[in-house]
Each structure stands twice: as structure tokens, then as C-alpha cells.
Amino acid sequence: MSSRSFEIWNILSINQPVVIFSHEFSLISAVSFLVWLALTTSWATSQLLSSSPCQQVNVKQRQQQQQREHTVKLTISQIITAALLFILASELPIHLTTPAEGLFDLITGTDPLLTDIIARVPSLLSGPSPPLLLRNRHVQFIPFVLQNYWHMKVDPLPYQRVYFTVSDCIDKTQKRYDYYCDEMLNDTVTIDIFPPFDSHDDDNSYLYRGFNRSSPIILYAPGLKCHSQDLPGTSIVRRAYEAGFRSIVVNRRGHTPNSKLSSPRWNLFGDVDDMEQVYWYIKNTYVDKDTPFFLHGISSGTALGVTALSKWDRRRAEYPDRPSPAIVASVAITPGYDIATVMKRERFLWPYNDVMLQGVKEYFVMNNEEVLRAHDNDSVDRLLNAGSLQEVVDVAAVFAGYKNASDYYEDVNPVNSLWDVMTPKLILNSVDDPCCNIQNLYEQSPYPSHEGKTFAQILKETKRSMVAVAYTGSHCPFLCKRNKWLPLVKDPWSGGYMLNNWADQVSIEYYRAALDIYHDRRYL
């Protein structure tokens, strides 16, 4: 880190009381924003009604005089109240202490070619630039969630859906190099493809003319409780379409809406073996031999992306005769790093831990209670009584193919094998993320093999990894209005407008740059 970034980090993040106050103050600011918005709307509405012709005719002149004096006093009070709320809502202390845009930190690996990558990703160093009243980490969720709901319900993308059967070992610690063992579990995952491969009979087929079997492919690992129509959101898929990338979303087990598990196998962060089987299926069925593949993880899906790359790259180095998926480059949006601690209450903050905890219990446990209880009744009881998301992850290890949480974290925790990742990888975080605390990146690793280094230091020692930490962005929205009045950009699919997400823009620029600079990786 630069010395300036280190100083800011000491001031804002290492001092735990300041971290807590910052989060609490941002919640107060978010509430102030909502109250300010309600008061402003109410005042504007009353002004419109009071100036209507019928209102003027029906109100007597004397009453108007009395009301006018009262209105003046009320208006002054409203102005003062609105001004105070505005100051709170705009998080004035934060505006005075942190830049409006740019990066808090940029960590790069040892490969000299990363300098060329940075030069070809112009949006990276600029960082997100949200509007004044949308800079708050919680307020950013409001337009973000509303847009995601609109895209999901009103303007969904016309994916091609493929149902694909995946096989897995009952005990993952006993699997062989070819992923097969004596006792197997089968289940179905859904693969959603946009633009579709089978688009010749589609009414929108003329919109897919630029796509063919050689078009570059982005494989997506969605976030928690997310799926193809809400990764969260689909703005990245729409931008990928505009740039000529075909998007393939792998809806991991238990994540496809309105579906249930057929076997007691469920991993909150996703299953590497399932993802590899999908990769080979797509590669052998739909695309040309040298079609470039990219891997895009969002939120909890980032753990799958990093763990998969570390295992595949290590296998390629140690056993070059065995087939390994070839990924040109990868992006991880708002990862939490050490999944053994990321969802503790002091890291995944209130109210989000409670909101997601109840949702996870309903979506994954209650919805599949019969098949899960048949496998381990006691663990289901513990899941339903869990007091935090981290406790859910610990207990659910038995449903992910492991005997206990210790075995689970040893095999799938992405921080265990960061040095093994040879695939170019860009990681995007924000200082104000309320769900994946930025402290996760800069804290000292508790694992002996890391020799007391922070995860930021370890990533700096990797070959082709980069980490860009923005000042703002919250958890995924990354609203950016640069050189505009509003954080909007043209929707390349619908023709309307959508939120301008800095992370989406950077991701596509990065994939384009990597395809040029690391083009030989498609032939691995």
C-alpha cells in the first residue's frame, strides 16, 4: 500500500470504535435521507395543491391571510429541518475527510504485464463517483435493489435454460483426481445462457447476429440466494452483451427459484466440482475449441471463483497431462476473503446479517427440510437455531460433503491457496462495504502457512492478481455519475437507462484488456 493509504487505513479502519461509529453514523444518515426525501416530497405536493385554481376559488380571502402568516412560520421551520436532515443525509463528515472519487488502494502482483492491463482499463484508477445524496453505503442499496427488481420482474433477460446433472462424492475428502469415488450424489443445476445458442427460432435472433460459437464466454458465480435474473442485478450481463461477451450463469444447487434439492448436497459458497463439470459440458457441447472463457464471481460467489482457479492452476502445474479448465482472466466483486470469519456479526454488520440469516434459513433449509433431515436431522435443528450467518456456514459443512467445518474450510477457503492462482485476477472492494468489512483484507492472517502476513501482502506476492479498493461503492452497487447529473447509462438491451455501475464498467474493460494481453491462455 502507499504510505497515504496506510495512514488513512490506520485512521478509519484499524481503530475498531471508529469503524463501528462510521457504520452507525451511516445508518443515521440513511434514515435522514429517507425523512428528508419524504418531507421534500410532501412540501412540493402541498405547494402544487395550494396553487391550483379550484383551491383559490373555494378559500375565502380572510382565511388566506391567516393561513399565510402561519405558512411563513411553518416554511421557515421546514427549511431548517430539511437543511439539518440534508447535512446528515449527505454524510458531511465523510465528505470532508475522504475524496469524492479515486481509489483508496491498488495492490498489484509481480507480473510486469499488469502495468499494461492497468493502462487499458481507464475506469479503474478513477474509482466510482456517486452523486452527493447517493454516496451513503445504505442509500446506494435503494436504487440498486429497485432496479434489480425491475429487471427481474418487468424486463428479464431471455436466457436459454439448460438443465444439467452434476455428480459428486458423498465424502469430498475421499475423491480421486478425476472427481469420482465409490459413493456418488447426483443433482440438477440450471445453466442460463445469454445470448442463447439456440436463437435461430427466437423473435430476437436479429439482436444476436454478432455472436457465434467463438464468442468469448463469461461464466458467472452469483451471490447468496441469487440467480441469473438477479446476480444481484443483471447490469453486468447487459454490458457484456454490448461488448460481445456471451454470459453463462451457473445457478448452483439450491439457488434456482421455485426448485428444491433432490439430494442433501448444498454449499453456501458454491461447489468447485460442479462448476468444472459445467465448464467441460459447455466447452464440449456449444463452443469452438479455442473459445476464450472468463470467470466472474459476485459476493459469496467470489469464494468459488478463487478456490476453483487455485485448484485448476495447481493441477495444471503439478499434473500437466491431466485436463484443467483454461480461464483467460477472472473478476471478483466484493469478496470477504477468509470465509471462516467473513460472516461473523462484527464483520457482516447489522441489519444485513439478520436479514440474510432469516432468508437463508427459509430459502435453503426450510425449503429443503425433508431431504436434509433424512441426511442429518441434528444439523438441520442447529441450522434453524443458528444465531449468525457464520454459524450457518459452520453447521452446513456436513451438507457440502465434509465431516465438519474444519475439513470444509481446509478444502474450500479461498485464502488458503492465493499463491497458487496463476490466472489473471482482478478483485474489487470498497472501504464502506457493510457486508464484507474491508478489515478482512488488511488484517493479519491467522494461518501458520501465511507467516503473519496480511491478505493484502499475500496478494501482492501473487503473480497476476490485482486488488482495487474504492472509497465508496457499498456492497455491489458502486454507483458512478462521472461527468453526468445522474448515475445512469444506456441499457444496451432494452434501449432505456440503467444505473451506471463502476464495477461492471471496470470488469468489461478488464476482460477486453486481458483477452488481448493474455490471449495465449485460451490455448492452455
MOUR-V870745 format. One record per pair of residues at least 6 apart in sequence whose ideal C-beta (glycine too) atoms are under 7 Angstrom apart, sorted by sequence separation. I is the first residue (numbers start at 1). J is the second residue. D is the distance in whole Angstrom. If there is no record, write none. Layout:
i:I j:J d:D
i:I j:J d:D
This chain:
i:12 j:18 d:6
i:13 j:19 d:6
i:49 j:55 d:6
i:108 j:114 d:5
i:118 j:124 d:6
i:134 j:140 d:6
i:169 j:175 d:4
i:175 j:181 d:5
i:196 j:202 d:6
i:199 j:205 d:5
i:226 j:232 d:6
i:336 j:342 d:3
i:341 j:347 d:6
i:342 j:348 d:7
i:386 j:392 d:5
i:402 j:408 d:4
i:459 j:465 d:5
i:481 j:487 d:4
i:491 j:497 d:6
i:174 j:181 d:5
i:240 j:247 d:5
i:254 j:261 d:5
i:297 j:304 d:6
i:315 j:322 d:6
i:365 j:372 d:7
i:373 j:380 d:5
i:397 j:404 d:6
i:431 j:438 d:5
i:480 j:487 d:6
i:490 j:497 d:6
i:491 j:498 d:4
i:223 j:231 d:6
i:253 j:261 d:6
i:297 j:305 d:3
i:316 j:324 d:4
i:345 j:353 d:5
i:372 j:380 d:5
i:397 j:405 d:5
i:400 j:408 d:6
i:444 j:452 d:6
i:445 j:453 d:6
i:450 j:458 d:6
i:459 j:467 d:6
i:470 j:478 d:7
i:479 j:487 d:4
i:489 j:497 d:7
i:134 j:143 d:7
i:199 j:208 d:5
i:222 j:231 d:5
i:223 j:232 d:6
i:315 j:324 d:5
i:383 j:392 d:6
i:386 j:395 d:6
i:402 j:411 d:7
i:429 j:438 d:6
i:445 j:454 d:7
i:488 j:497 d:5
i:489 j:498 d:6
i:12 j:22 d:7
i:130 j:140 d:7
i:237 j:247 d:4
i:295 j:305 d:5
i:444 j:454 d:6
i:445 j:455 d:6
i:220 j:231 d:6
i:369 j:380 d:6
i:394 j:405 d:4
i:397 j:408 d:4
i:443 j:454 d:6
i:456 j:467 d:7
i:488 j:499 d:7
i:489 j:500 d:4
i:169 j:181 d:4
i:253 j:265 d:6
i:254 j:266 d:5
i:312 j:324 d:5
i:383 j:395 d:5
i:429 j:441 d:6
i:442 j:454 d:5
i:487 j:499 d:6
i:488 j:500 d:6
i:170 j:183 d:4
i:195 j:208 d:4
i:253 j:266 d:6
i:312 j:325 d:5
i:382 j:395 d:5
i:383 j:396 d:6
i:487 j:500 d:5
i:169 j:183 d:7
i:170 j:184 d:7
i:295 j:309 d:7
i:441 j:455 d:5
i:442 j:456 d:5
i:169 j:184 d:6
i:170 j:185 d:6
i:365 j:380 d:6
i:441 j:456 d:5
i:168 j:184 d:7
i:195 j:211 d:5
i:379 j:395 d:6
i:167 j:184 d:5
i:168 j:185 d:5
i:252 j:270 d:5
i:253 j:271 d:7
i:309 j:327 d:6
i:365 j:383 d:5
i:167 j:186 d:5
i:252 j:271 d:6
i:365 j:384 d:6
i:379 j:398 d:5
i:481 j:500 d:7
i:479 j:499 d:6
i:480 j:500 d:5
i:165 j:186 d:6
i:166 j:187 d:6
i:228 j:249 d:4
i:253 j:274 d:7
i:309 j:330 d:6
i:103 j:125 d:6
i:218 j:240 d:6
i:252 j:274 d:6
i:361 j:383 d:7
i:376 j:398 d:5
i:480 j:502 d:4
i:165 j:188 d:6
i:166 j:189 d:6
i:228 j:251 d:6
i:361 j:384 d:6
i:478 j:501 d:5
i:102 j:126 d:7
i:103 j:127 d:5
i:164 j:188 d:7
i:227 j:251 d:5
i:375 j:399 d:7
i:477 j:501 d:7
i:478 j:502 d:4
i:101 j:126 d:6
i:102 j:127 d:5
i:163 j:188 d:5
i:164 j:189 d:6
i:250 j:275 d:6
i:305 j:330 d:6
i:478 j:503 d:4
i:101 j:127 d:5
i:306 j:332 d:6
i:101 j:128 d:7
i:163 j:190 d:6
i:164 j:191 d:5
i:218 j:245 d:5
i:220 j:247 d:6
i:222 j:249 d:6
i:305 j:332 d:6
i:372 j:399 d:6
i:101 j:129 d:4
i:220 j:248 d:7
i:227 j:255 d:5
i:250 j:278 d:5
i:100 j:129 d:6
i:161 j:190 d:6
i:162 j:191 d:4
i:215 j:244 d:6
i:216 j:245 d:5
i:217 j:246 d:5
i:218 j:247 d:5
i:219 j:248 d:5
i:220 j:249 d:4
i:221 j:250 d:7
i:226 j:255 d:7
i:227 j:256 d:6
i:275 j:304 d:6
i:360 j:389 d:7
i:473 j:502 d:7
i:220 j:250 d:7
i:225 j:255 d:7
i:227 j:257 d:6
i:302 j:332 d:4
i:415 j:445 d:7
i:161 j:192 d:6
i:162 j:193 d:7
i:215 j:246 d:5
i:217 j:248 d:6
i:219 j:250 d:6
i:269 j:300 d:5
i:270 j:301 d:6
i:302 j:333 d:7
i:357 j:388 d:7
i:438 j:469 d:7
i:268 j:300 d:7
i:272 j:304 d:6
i:295 j:327 d:5
i:303 j:335 d:7
i:357 j:389 d:5
i:360 j:392 d:6
i:159 j:192 d:4
i:160 j:193 d:4
i:222 j:255 d:7
i:270 j:303 d:7
i:275 j:308 d:6
i:293 j:326 d:7
i:294 j:327 d:6
i:302 j:335 d:4
i:356 j:389 d:6
i:159 j:193 d:6
i:210 j:244 d:6
i:248 j:282 d:6
i:269 j:303 d:4
i:270 j:304 d:3
i:293 j:327 d:5
i:294 j:328 d:6
i:299 j:333 d:7
i:43 j:78 d:6
i:159 j:194 d:5
i:211 j:246 d:6
i:269 j:304 d:6
i:272 j:307 d:6
i:293 j:328 d:6
i:294 j:329 d:6
i:295 j:330 d:4
i:296 j:331 d:5
i:297 j:332 d:5
i:298 j:333 d:5
i:299 j:334 d:6
i:353 j:388 d:6
i:357 j:392 d:7
i:160 j:196 d:3
i:192 j:228 d:4
i:272 j:308 d:5
i:292 j:328 d:5
i:294 j:330 d:6
i:297 j:333 d:7
i:303 j:339 d:5
i:353 j:389 d:6
i:157 j:194 d:5
i:159 j:196 d:7
i:160 j:197 d:6
i:160 j:198 d:6
i:427 j:465 d:7
i:429 j:467 d:7
i:431 j:469 d:6
i:39 j:78 d:7
i:272 j:311 d:6
i:419 j:458 d:7
i:425 j:464 d:6
i:427 j:466 d:7
i:430 j:469 d:7
i:436 j:475 d:6
i:415 j:455 d:6
i:418 j:458 d:5
i:424 j:464 d:4
i:425 j:465 d:5
i:426 j:466 d:5
i:427 j:467 d:4
i:428 j:468 d:5
i:429 j:469 d:5
i:430 j:470 d:5
i:431 j:471 d:5
i:432 j:472 d:6
i:434 j:474 d:7
i:435 j:475 d:4
i:348 j:389 d:6
i:418 j:459 d:6
i:421 j:462 d:6
i:422 j:463 d:6
i:423 j:464 d:7
i:432 j:473 d:7
i:433 j:474 d:6
i:434 j:475 d:6
i:39 j:81 d:7
i:40 j:82 d:6
i:90 j:132 d:5
i:419 j:461 d:7
i:422 j:464 d:7
i:430 j:472 d:6
i:432 j:474 d:6
i:433 j:475 d:5
i:39 j:82 d:6
i:90 j:133 d:6
i:194 j:237 d:6
i:345 j:388 d:5
i:419 j:462 d:6
i:430 j:473 d:3
i:89 j:133 d:6
i:91 j:135 d:6
i:224 j:268 d:7
i:344 j:388 d:6
i:418 j:462 d:6
i:421 j:465 d:6
i:430 j:474 d:6
i:91 j:136 d:6
i:343 j:388 d:7
i:36 j:82 d:6
i:158 j:204 d:6
i:195 j:241 d:7
i:279 j:325 d:5
i:343 j:389 d:4
i:344 j:390 d:5
i:194 j:241 d:7
i:343 j:390 d:4
i:36 j:85 d:4
i:221 j:270 d:5
i:276 j:325 d:6
i:341 j:390 d:7
i:35 j:85 d:6
i:36 j:86 d:6
i:343 j:393 d:6
i:195 j:246 d:6
i:32 j:85 d:5
i:36 j:89 d:5
i:193 j:246 d:7
i:194 j:247 d:5
i:221 j:275 d:7
i:339 j:393 d:7
i:193 j:248 d:5
i:32 j:88 d:4
i:33 j:89 d:4
i:32 j:89 d:4
i:191 j:248 d:6
i:192 j:249 d:5
i:29 j:88 d:5
i:191 j:250 d:6
i:192 j:251 d:7
i:28 j:88 d:6
i:29 j:89 d:5
i:219 j:279 d:7
i:189 j:250 d:6
i:190 j:251 d:5
i:29 j:91 d:5
i:189 j:251 d:6
i:189 j:252 d:6
i:189 j:253 d:6
i:26 j:91 d:7
i:187 j:253 d:6
i:190 j:256 d:5
i:231 j:298 d:5
i:159 j:228 d:6
i:340 j:409 d:5
i:217 j:287 d:7
i:269 j:339 d:6
i:339 j:409 d:7
i:157 j:229 d:7
i:156 j:229 d:5
i:213 j:286 d:7
i:340 j:413 d:6
i:187 j:261 d:6
i:188 j:262 d:7
i:213 j:287 d:5
i:214 j:288 d:5
i:217 j:291 d:6
i:219 j:293 d:6
i:339 j:413 d:5
i:187 j:262 d:5
i:213 j:288 d:5
i:216 j:291 d:7
i:219 j:294 d:7
i:223 j:298 d:5
i:224 j:299 d:6
i:338 j:413 d:7
i:339 j:414 d:7
i:428 j:503 d:5
i:187 j:263 d:5
i:216 j:292 d:4
i:217 j:293 d:5
i:218 j:294 d:5
i:219 j:295 d:5
i:220 j:296 d:5
i:221 j:297 d:4
i:222 j:298 d:6
i:223 j:299 d:3
i:224 j:300 d:4
i:152 j:229 d:4
i:157 j:234 d:6
i:186 j:263 d:6
i:214 j:291 d:5
i:217 j:294 d:7
i:219 j:296 d:7
i:223 j:300 d:5
i:338 j:415 d:5
i:152 j:230 d:5
i:185 j:263 d:5
i:187 j:265 d:6
i:213 j:291 d:7
i:216 j:294 d:7
i:218 j:296 d:5
i:223 j:301 d:6
i:337 j:415 d:6
i:428 j:506 d:7
i:222 j:301 d:5
i:157 j:237 d:6
i:185 j:265 d:5
i:221 j:301 d:3
i:148 j:230 d:5
i:151 j:233 d:7
i:352 j:434 d:6
i:151 j:234 d:5
i:221 j:304 d:5
i:352 j:435 d:5
i:148 j:232 d:5
i:221 j:305 d:5
i:426 j:510 d:5
i:148 j:233 d:4
i:189 j:274 d:6
i:349 j:434 d:5
i:147 j:233 d:7
i:191 j:278 d:6
i:348 j:435 d:5
i:144 j:233 d:7
i:189 j:278 d:7
i:197 j:286 d:5
i:347 j:437 d:4
i:424 j:514 d:5
i:335 j:427 d:6
i:330 j:423 d:6
i:332 j:425 d:7
i:347 j:440 d:6
i:179 j:273 d:5
i:329 j:423 d:7
i:334 j:428 d:7
i:342 j:436 d:6
i:424 j:518 d:6
i:329 j:424 d:4
i:330 j:425 d:5
i:331 j:426 d:5
i:332 j:427 d:5
i:333 j:428 d:5
i:334 j:429 d:6
i:8 j:104 d:7
i:327 j:423 d:5
i:329 j:425 d:7
i:168 j:265 d:6
i:266 j:364 d:6
i:342 j:440 d:6
i:5 j:104 d:6
i:334 j:433 d:6
i:5 j:105 d:4
i:33 j:133 d:6
i:336 j:436 d:4
i:335 j:436 d:7
i:334 j:436 d:5
i:338 j:440 d:6
i:33 j:136 d:6
i:168 j:271 d:7
i:314 j:417 d:7
i:337 j:440 d:4
i:1 j:105 d:5
i:336 j:440 d:5
i:337 j:441 d:6
i:168 j:273 d:6
i:307 j:412 d:5
i:30 j:136 d:5
i:33 j:139 d:5
i:168 j:274 d:7
i:314 j:420 d:4
i:29 j:136 d:5
i:260 j:367 d:6
i:261 j:368 d:4
i:264 j:371 d:5
i:307 j:414 d:5
i:310 j:417 d:4
i:313 j:420 d:6
i:30 j:138 d:4
i:166 j:274 d:5
i:260 j:368 d:5
i:263 j:371 d:7
i:264 j:372 d:5
i:306 j:414 d:4
i:313 j:421 d:6
i:30 j:139 d:5
i:313 j:422 d:4
i:26 j:136 d:6
i:254 j:364 d:5
i:261 j:371 d:5
i:264 j:374 d:7
i:310 j:420 d:4
i:313 j:423 d:6
i:26 j:137 d:5
i:27 j:138 d:6
i:166 j:277 d:5
i:264 j:375 d:3
i:303 j:414 d:5
i:310 j:421 d:5
i:26 j:138 d:6
i:309 j:421 d:5
i:164 j:278 d:6
i:254 j:368 d:7
i:309 j:423 d:5
i:306 j:421 d:7
i:309 j:425 d:7
i:164 j:281 d:6
i:337 j:455 d:5
i:268 j:393 d:6
i:268 j:396 d:6
i:266 j:396 d:7
i:224 j:356 d:7
i:266 j:399 d:5
i:267 j:400 d:4
i:225 j:359 d:6
i:265 j:399 d:6
i:266 j:400 d:7
i:225 j:360 d:7
i:264 j:399 d:6
i:265 j:401 d:7
i:225 j:363 d:5
i:334 j:475 d:5
i:334 j:476 d:6
i:269 j:412 d:7
i:333 j:476 d:6
i:177 j:322 d:6
i:333 j:503 d:5
i:299 j:475 d:7
i:331 j:507 d:5
i:299 j:476 d:6
i:298 j:476 d:7
i:331 j:510 d:6
i:329 j:510 d:7
i:329 j:511 d:6
i:329 j:514 d:4
i:328 j:514 d:6
i:328 j:515 d:6
i:329 j:518 d:6
i:328 j:518 d:6
i:328 j:521 d:5
i:328 j:522 d:6
i:326 j:521 d:6
i:326 j:522 d:6
i:326 j:524 d:4
i:316 j:524 d:7
i:296 j:507 d:7
i:294 j:511 d:5
i:292 j:515 d:6
i:172 j:401 d:4
i:173 j:402 d:7
i:171 j:401 d:7
i:172 j:402 d:6
i:292 j:522 d:4
i:170 j:401 d:7
i:169 j:401 d:6
i:290 j:522 d:5
i:168 j:401 d:6
i:290 j:523 d:6
i:173 j:407 d:6
i:172 j:411 d:7
i:232 j:476 d:6
i:242 j:492 d:4
i:241 j:492 d:6
i:241 j:493 d:6
i:238 j:491 d:6
i:239 j:492 d:7
i:238 j:492 d:6
i:238 j:493 d:5
i:238 j:498 d:7
i:235 j:498 d:5
i:235 j:499 d:7
i:239 j:504 d:5
i:243 j:508 d:5
i:235 j:501 d:5
i:245 j:511 d:7
i:236 j:504 d:4
i:240 j:508 d:6
i:235 j:504 d:5
i:239 j:508 d:5
i:243 j:512 d:7
i:236 j:507 d:6
i:137 j:432 d:4
i:138 j:434 d:7
i:137 j:434 d:5
i:216 j:515 d:6
i:23 j:349 d:6
i:104 j:431 d:5
i:144 j:476 d:7
i:141 j:474 d:6
i:144 j:477 d:4
i:140 j:474 d:4
i:141 j:477 d:6
i:157 j:493 d:7
i:135 j:472 d:6
i:137 j:474 d:4
i:140 j:477 d:4
i:140 j:479 d:5
i:155 j:494 d:5
i:128 j:470 d:5
i:130 j:472 d:6
i:127 j:470 d:5
i:124 j:468 d:6
i:127 j:471 d:6
i:128 j:472 d:6
i:128 j:473 d:5
i:134 j:479 d:5
i:107 j:456 d:6
i:130 j:479 d:4
i:114 j:464 d:7
i:128 j:478 d:5
i:130 j:480 d:7
i:131 j:481 d:5
i:109 j:460 d:7
i:128 j:479 d:6
i:129 j:480 d:5
i:130 j:481 d:6
i:147 j:498 d:6
i:107 j:459 d:5
i:111 j:463 d:5
i:114 j:466 d:6
i:128 j:480 d:4
i:129 j:481 d:6
i:147 j:499 d:5
i:107 j:460 d:5
i:109 j:462 d:5
i:110 j:463 d:6
i:111 j:464 d:5
i:129 j:482 d:4
i:134 j:487 d:7
i:109 j:463 d:5
i:109 j:464 d:5
i:131 j:486 d:7
i:144 j:499 d:7
i:109 j:465 d:5
i:126 j:482 d:7
i:131 j:487 d:6
i:143 j:499 d:6
i:109 j:466 d:7
i:130 j:487 d:6
i:108 j:466 d:5
i:107 j:466 d:7
i:107 j:467 d:4
i:106 j:468 d:5
i:105 j:469 d:4
i:103 j:468 d:6
i:104 j:469 d:5
i:103 j:469 d:6
i:104 j:470 d:6
i:103 j:470 d:6
i:104 j:471 d:5
i:102 j:471 d:7
i:99 j:471 d:6
i:98 j:471 d:5
i:128 j:502 d:4
i:127 j:502 d:7
i:123 j:502 d:7
i:123 j:505 d:5
i:124 j:506 d:5
i:123 j:506 d:5
i:121 j:506 d:6
i:123 j:509 d:6
i:122 j:509 d:7
i:121 j:509 d:4
i:121 j:510 d:5
i:121 j:513 d:6
i:117 j:510 d:7
i:120 j:513 d:4
i:117 j:513 d:5
i:117 j:514 d:7
i:117 j:517 d:6
i:116 j:517 d:5
i:113 j:517 d:6
i:23 j:434 d:6
i:12 j:431 d:7
i:19 j:439 d:7
i:13 j:438 d:6
i:13 j:439 d:6
i:13 j:442 d:7
i:9 j:442 d:6
i:1 j:456 d:7
